[in-house]
Amino acid sequence: MTDYKEQLPEVWQKKWQASGFMKASSIQEQCFTPLREKKDVVGISPTGSGKTLAYLLPLLMNVEQGNANQLLILTSSQELAIQVTEVARVWAAEIGLKVQPLIGGANVKRQLENLKKKPEVIVGTPGRVLELMKQKKVKAHLFQTIVMDEADQLFQEGTENLTKQILTQAPVDYQLAFFSATADRALETIQMLKDSAIKVIDVTAEDDSQGEVRHVYLRITERKKIDILRRLAYLDAFQALVFFNQVGDMGAAEEKLLHHGVEVASLASDQNKLMRKMAIQQFREGRLVELLTTDIAARGLDIPKLPYIVNADIPMTQEGYIHRSGRVGRMGTKGVVLNLVSPGTIDDLKRLAKTMGISLSEVFLHGGQLHTERPASEEGPRESHTKIIKKEKKQIKATHKFSETPQTKKKKKQKNQKNKGARRK
């Protein structure tokens, strides 16, 4: 078998060596020839296994310098589009190609000015790309290859219509490539896009690029969640992407953590592009100890050597858990996925773990450290989940009773007196 590096242009071979890559990952090796031969491909491999370079390098080699709009890369989020653009520019510049991002939330006038420079490669989000296609600012008929990064998400409700409209704007004969750790969930939809069969390359079982990732859980009560996040922030060598299911809960957590002096920021879909870019940059530079987010950051985002993922809320789906936890353990590094579980969510986590074949272990936060064994100072009969739930219910009732209005109290008293009279009779 020809060495992967030897198939690259000489200028790239030096760059590959300088980047510290020892060898190509399974997905990179197996996708190279089919993509170079302009075949339609579905690439499936674990998160953090180098899928971006797996499609970028062979496809950039097919692009002719000076001809605009040859390669279109669609991504599922603005963050992923920015990241792919940065990577593509590094490699494209070496062979004289231009890369232009078309991202929603960014300055459209500036994007239009840059399109006049006839970039060969376009990276964008579906909404903005389709908008400029309809305005004839992006020459859809020129595209020879369309890549869908995080393909299964691009075919979810809310995005699927935009994605399919883009494909109808493009020429009849073009190369299609789909990449994701969970692209198999969208295979049926993908296969319907073309009359001919699309080659599926799934290296999930054989890929060895992922480092050691531990999946652990920490028992908490809901009212203590913010305090736990505050305490975690002061652990040695701690830095984490913290995932929430709801934007409102994330915003409330950010406000309280900032009040306590914790270096945090948030990443939300309703923020402008500059705020989101700044938050990610500060996090990458280590100036933030926690970056609070929703599943907007679960796809494709690469934070080198990130030690922790914290699920402040347990993800709703198996796909959600896969992509969140995929932010650690990338390209051989170690990482920890820490799940905060309350009495109402521990069973949800265990069901997910069982379905996915993940081994879970319990940890304990004590003395500014995470322990794998229950600290001696906390030993003793552990309260069952049932007892904890009953306690919380009593607290809710007590709070409710305390907040009763005088009118409610009067009605209750009248009702009790009436019942007493009925019992005497």
N, C-alpha and C positions, 0 to 999 in steps of 0.2 A: 504493500500500500504506500502511495506517495505521501511523504510528510506534508502535513497541512500547511506549514509555513512556506514550503517550497512552491505551493500553488499560488501564492500571493505575489503581487508586483514587488520588485526588489526594494523599492522605497518603503513598502509596508512591512517587508521582512525585518528590516532594521527597527521599525517602530514596534512590531510584535515583540521583538527581543527586548527592546528598551522598556516596554510596558511590564515586563516581568512575567509574561505568560510562558509557562513551561511547556504546555501542550494544549491542543484544542479540546473542548468538551465534546461529549458524544453528539449533542445536537448540532454543534458547529461542524463537526466532521461529516455527519450524515446528510446535512442539508446543502452542503457546499456545491456538489456536482449537479444535483437536480435544479437548484436555483440558477446556476450558471448556464444550464441548458434550457432555461426559460420554461421549466415545467411548473404546473400549479402544485403547491405544497401546503400541507397542514403540519406545523411543527409543534410537538408537545413534549415538554420537559419540565422538571421541577423549577420552582422559582430560584433565581440566583444562579442559573447554570449557563448564562451567557447567550441568551436568545437574541438580544439586540445585535450583537456582532455576528451571530449565526446567519441572519438575513442581510445585514448591512454590507458586509465585505463582498460576498459573491454578487449581490445586486448592483453595488456601486461599480464593480468591474464591468458590468454590462452597459453602463451609462456612457453616452458619447458627449465629450466636452463641447459646450457651445450651443447645444440644442435644448431649449427650455422644456420644463414640465415632462420629464421622462419617467421619473419615479415618484410615486405618492405613497407616503406612510401615514396611515390614520391611527390615532391613539385614542384611548378611552378617557383620558383626562388631560388637563392643561399641564400638570406637573410632569406626566410621562412624556408629553410632546416636547417640553423644554429639555428634559433629560436626553431624549433621543436626538434632538437637534444638536445638543452639545457634543455627543459622542460622534454623530455623523459628520459634523464639521471638522473634527480632529482628523478623521481618516480621509474625508473628501478633499480637504485642502492640499493633501500630499499629492493628489493626482489631478489638481486643477479644477475641481467641481465646486459649485456653489449650492448651499443648503438654505432654504427659506422656511421659517416657521409661520404657520397661519393658525393662530390660537385665539379663541374667543376670550374677550376681556382685555385683549391687547389693543394698541392703537392701530386701527384699520388703515388710516391714511399712510402711516409709515410702512405698513405691509404692502400697500398698493405701490408705493414708490420703489420698494425693493423688488417687487415682481417685474418691474421694468428692466431690471438687470438680467432677466432671463435665467433664473436659477434652474438647474437641471433637476434638483431634488426638492420636493415639498414635504414638510412634516406638519400635520395639523390635526385639529379636533373636527369632528363631522360637521357641526353647526357652521363654523366659520368657512370651512372648505366649500361646503355646498352653497353658502351665501355668495361667495366670490365666483363660483362656477356659473351660477345663474346670472350674475352680472357680466359674464364673459371676461372677467379679469384673469381667471385661471382657465387656460385652454385645455378643457377636459379631454378632447379628442387626441391630444398628443401623448397622453400617458401610455406607457408600454407595460408598466408593472404597478400593481397596487398591493401594498402590504397592510394587513390589519393586526396591529399589536394589541394584545389582550382581546383577541377575536370574540370570545364568548360574551364579553361585556358589550362589545359593539353591536351585538345582535340581541341585546336585552330590550325589554319594553321601554320606550322612551328614546332609544337611540337607533333601534333597528330600522325605522322608517327613513331616517337621515342617511344611514349607511347604504341602504338599497337605492335611494335616490341618486347618491353619488355614483354608484355602479351603472345606473342607467344613463348618466351623463357621459360616462367614459366610452371609448370605442368598443366595438363588438369583440375584437380579438386582442385580449390583453392577458398578461400573466397575473395570477392571484397567489398571494402567500398569506397564511394565517398562523399566528403564533400566540401561545398562551400555555400556562401550566394546566389549565382546565379547558382547553379548546375542544376536548372530546365531548363536552356538554353541548356544543353547538354543531357537531358534525353533520347531523341531519339537515340543518339549515344551510350549512356551508356546501354540502354536496348538491343541493338544489340550485346553486348559483350558476353551475355550468353543466352542459350536456355530457361532457367527457368526465371520466373519473379523476378525482384529485388525490394525489399521492399523500398518504398519511405517514408521517415519521414520528413515532412515539418512542422516546428513549427513557421514559419514566423509570422503568424497572432496572435498566442498566446504568443509569447516570450515577457517577460517584463524585460529583463536584460539590455536593452539599457537605458542609462541616457538621460537627456534632451539635445538635439542638436539643436542649432539655425542655420538656413541657411540665410545668409545675402549677400548683394552685395554692392560694392563700385564702383562708376563710376570713370573711369580714361580715359586718352588718352594713346595710346601705348607708346609714347615717354616719358611719366612720370612714366611708370611701375616700373623701377628700383628705382626711387626716392621714390615711395610709399612703396616699400619693405624695403627701408632704414628707412623710418619714422616709419613703423610698428614695426621694430626691437626694437625701444626705448619705446614702450608702456609698461605700468606696467604689470608684470606677463605674458609677451608675450613669447611664444615659438611655432613654427609652422613647420610642414612639408609643403613645398611649391612645388606645382606640375606644371610642364611644359609639353607641348605636344611634344616638340622637344629638343633633346640633345644639339644642337647648341645654342639655346636660353638660355637654362639652364647654359651652360658653360660661355656664355657672361655675364649673370646676376651675376654669382659667382665672376667673375673677377672684375666687377665694384663694387660690394658690399664689397669685400675684400679691394679694393682701398679706399673705404670710411670708413674702420675700423670696419665693421660689422662682428660679429663672425658667419661665415657661413661655410658650406662645402657642397659638392655635392655627390650624389649617382647615378652612371651611370653604364650601362651594360658593358662598355668598360674598367672599372677600374678593377684592380686585387682584389682578395678576401680580402687581408689584409687592403687595403685602404677603402673598403666598410665597413668592420667590424669595423675599427677604427672610421669612420664617425658616424655609428650608436651608438657605445659605447659612444662617446663624446656627442652626442645628448641626449642619455638616462641620462647621468650624468649631464646634464644642462650646459655643457661647450659651446654649440652652441645654438644660439638663433633661427637660421633658418637652416633647412636641405633641400637643393634644390634637387629635384628628378623628374623623369618621373614616369610613371605607374609601374615601376619596384618595387616601394615601396607601391603600392596600395593594395597589396594582403597579408593578414595575419600578417603584421608587427605590433608588439605590443609595443607601447610606453606608459607606465603607466601614466594615468592622463594628457595626452597631451591636452592642452587647445584649440589649433587652428589648422585647416587645411586651407591653402590658395591655391586656384586655381588661379595661375597666368595666366593660360590659361584654358578656359572652356573645360572640357573633351569632347571627340568626341562621346561617347556613354553613355547610361543609366547605363550600367554595370560599366563603368569607374567612374561615379559619385558615385555610391553606394559604391564601394570599397575604393575610396579615402576618402569619408566622414566617412567611417567605422573605420578610425584610431582614431576618437574621440568618446566620449560617450560610451566607452567600460566598460562593467560590472558596469553600474550604475553611471559612472562619467559624469559630464557636459562637453560640448564642443561647439565650434563655427566653422562652415564652412563658410569662407569668400571668396567670388568670386569677382575677379577683372574684371570688364566688361567695354569694350569700346563701342562706338556707333555701331560697327559691330558685337558685340558678345552678347549684352543684350538680343536680341530676341532668340538666341540659348539657353541661360540659362533659359529663361522663358518657352520655349518649353519643355526642360528637366524637369523642376520643375512641370509643369502641368501634364506631362505624369506620373511622379512618385508620384504625390499628395503631393508635398513638398510646404510648405508655405515660401515665400521669403519676406524679408523686406530690405529696403535700410538703409545703415549707412553712416556716414560722418566722415572723418578724419580731426580733427581740434584741435589745442592746445595740441597735444600729447595724444589725446584720441579719441576713436570711439564713436560717438554720434548717437542716434536713431532719433534725430530731426536735421533739418538743422540749423547750428549755425547762430545767428542773424547777425554776421559780413558778412555772405555770402548771406544773403537774398536779394531778388530782382528778377526780371524776369529771370528765368533759360533759358539758351540757349537750343533750341531744338536739338535733335540729328542731324536733317537735317542741321542746321546751323553749328554745330561742324564739320560735315563731309565736308561741303563746305569750312570751314576755313582751314581744313587740306589739301583739294585739292589745295587751293590757295597757301598754304605754299609749297606744292610739286612743283607747277608750278613755283613759285618764285625761288626755289632752282634750278630747271631745267634750268630756264632762266639765272640764275647767272653762271651756269656751261657750258653755250654754248661756243663752240669754235669759233674763228674768222671766220673760213670757213663756219660754220653754219649760223652765223650772216650775212655774205656776200650773201649767197644763199637766205636767207629770204628777204633781202633788194631788191635783183634783182627781186624776185617773186612779192613783193609789188609794185615795179615800173611798172612791166608788167601789173599787175591788174589795176593800175591807168590808164594806157594808154588805156586799153580795155574799161574802163568805160567812158572815154572822147569820144571815137568813138561812 
